[in-house]
Amino acid sequence: MKILFIRHGETTDNLRHVYAGITDSSLTSHGVLQTARLATHLATSIPPVTHIFASPLSRAKKTAEAIHDEQKRARSKPKSTDTTASDAAAPDVPETENTSTSGSVNSDKEINTSKDEKEGEEIYFAIDPDLIEQDFGSYEGETFLTVTPKKNLKKRKRSDSIDNGGAGTISNPNTPGDSKKRRADNVETASGPSTIATPASTATVDATATTTNDVEMKTTAATQVDSKPPEIEEEDEEEFREMETPASIKARADSFIRRCIIPLLPGQPTLLPPPLARRKEDEAHPPPPQLESNANPVIAIVSHGMLLSWLWKSFVSLFPPSSVLATTPVVEKGWYQGKHPGWGNTGYLVVEVLPKGVVAKDGMTVVIEGVNEKIHLIGLRRTGGGVGSEKFDERQTKLDGFFKK
């Protein structure tokens, strides 16, 4: 049994060096290329992945979808031999969601088991809310050097009736004096200031005055109907939100390991701390299936830096320290017992869980085969001109010809 603890691709907030825990930060164009490289690498360097678990945040979900799509592509039946050059470059060319073959992957607690073209080869895909990153509270969006976050201001609009007093009062257009004045003005306009109006011209003037009066009345009425109290924009200060506590993060990590990993282990853990013992509330979440075609599952967990650290702590607590070993290359890179691992973008930690009796007679053995592995990123250069650091444009169906290694 293999387990891969994988971090998502690069995001815009990673480059800004700000806290983006539960903030749904988008992958950059470079981050999308990282996920494509990772997906291709995993499809060609390890046994087929049988289970994929991902955080509901888009940066982790899209990374998981890239792995899922490439796993299906690698297992599909061979196509015609007239492969074009563009098809040959496909592993490094991520596709948009609209062209994804992963099927429907929704938010929250959703599961999608896809069956590949080869009979019996399935991939269990689940979005698990326990894999979401730590909530940094009011520090979300602040830089890592922030000691006191800026006040969070929430704007709201309210309508107030403003008393304009006499200055804002609109006179009644039917006032006799005003009507006479308008008629007198119209006489001067029609006949000239020194001309005495004839009966015929008087009738014309009166008709004009009446028409003008009607238009002004309608305009005034419309103004009175349409006029609304102006909206005033105010700023309300939000209450300070504390960061998610370590106890809360640990509880989520324990919940995931308890529900999704322990049922797939090749035996009963030697140690079973109380937080990892199955609980009554877990009955509402059936364990992931042991797929028929794979007696030895390969599990990919795609999450975030802080949460992965807690997942690792929870996982290794199932085994005595003497049962957690590391390969020679890992030790040569500086790994030692009890060291806290770290994750770069699309970096992954991979372990092999061996059944009882393979190494130790009294229980399972965990062998760490790689820590923060990023061999798939060798040779990948960031696109110049700031393009690689921009948010990935979902409307792009292909990146070849625009991004170059």
Residue, then its C-alpha position, 0 to 999 in steps of 0.5 A: m500500500k502506498i500513500l502520497f501526501i500531495r500539496h497543490g500547485e502554485t497560487t496567486d496568493n503564494l506569490r503574494h506571500v499572504y495567508a490564504g487558508i480558507t480563501d479560495s486562491s486560484l492557481t497561476s498559469h505556472g501552477v497549472l503547468q506544475t500540476a500537469r507535470l505532477a500528474t504525468h510523473l505519477a502516471t509513469s513512476i508509481p503503480p496506478v492510483t486507486h483512491i484520490f482524496a482532495s480538499p474542496l478548495s479549487r487549488a487542491k481540487k484542480t490539482a487532484e483532477a489533473i492527477h485523476d485525468e492523467q491516471k485515466r488517460a494512462r490506463s485507457k486503451p491505445k489509440s490509433t498510431d497516427t499520433t500527432a505532435s500536439d498529442a505527444a505534447a499532451p502530458d505537459v498541456p493541461e486542459t480546462e474544466n470543460t474538456s476534463t474527463s474526470g466526470s462530475v466533481n462537486s463541492d463539500k462531501e462528494i464522491n465519484t468512482s470512475k471506471d476506466e476502459k480496461e475492465g476492473e480498473e477504477i479510481y475512487f475520487a472524493i472531495d472531503p471537507d476535512l482536508i481544507e486548509q487552516d482558517f487564519g481568521s482575520y489574518e486571511g489576506e495579510t502578509f506573513l509579517t503581519v503582527t496586527p491585521k488591518k481592521n476588516l471593514k464591511k460596507r453597507k448601504r442605507s437610505d436616509s430621507i434628507d430634509n431640504g427645507g425650503a430650498g428643495t421645495i418644488s413650486n406648484p405649476n398651477t399657481p395662478g401667478d406663475s401661470k400668468k407670468r408664463r403666459a406673459d413671457n410667452v407673449e413676449t416670445a411670440s409677438g416681441p416685447s413691444t407688440i400688442a397681441t391681437p385676439a388671434s395671437t392671444a388664442t395662440v399664446d394661450a394654447t402654447a401656454t397651456t401646452t407648456n404648462d401640461v409638459e411642465m406638470k408631467t415633468t414635475a410629477a415624474t421628478q417627484v415620483d422618481s426621486k428617492p432618498p439617496e443611498i449612503e454608504e457606511e463602513d461597519e468594522e467586523e469583529f476580529r476573527e481568531m485563527e482556527t485552533p490547533a485542536s480544531i485542525k488536529a480533530r479534522a486530520d484525525s477524522f480523515i485518517r480515521r474514516c478514510i485511511i485506517p479502513l484501507l490499511p493492510g492490517q490493524p494498527t499497532l497503536l490506536p490513539p483514542p482520537l483515531a478509534r472509530r466513532k459512532e458519528d463515523e457511521a454516517h460516512p461509509p469507509p472508502p471501498q477496497l477496489e476489486s482490481n487492487a489488493n494494494p491500494v495507492i492513495a493520493i491525498v491532495s491538500h494544503g501545507m498546514l493540513l498536510s503536516w497535521l495529517w502526517k502527525s496523525f498518520v504516524s501516531l498509528f505506528p511505534p517509532s521503530s516501525v517508521l523507517a526511511t530509505t537511504p536516499v531520504v536519509e541522505k537528504g537529511w531526514y531523521q526520526g521525528k523530523h517535521p516534513g515540509w511541502g513545496n507546491t506540488g511536492y509530495l511525501v510518499v510512504e509504503v505501508l508493509p503488512k505485518g510479517v514483511v519486516a516486523k513480526d508484530g505489526m505493519t511497517v511504514v517506509i518513507e520513500g520520498v519527502n517533498e519530492k519535486i523531480h517532476l519540476i526539473g526543467l520547468r521554467r516560469t513563463g516570462g513577462g509576468v504571464g506565468s505568475e498571473k491567474f490561469d485563464e480557464r478559457q485557454t484550452k491549450l497552453d502549448g505555443f504560449f508556454k514553453k518549458 
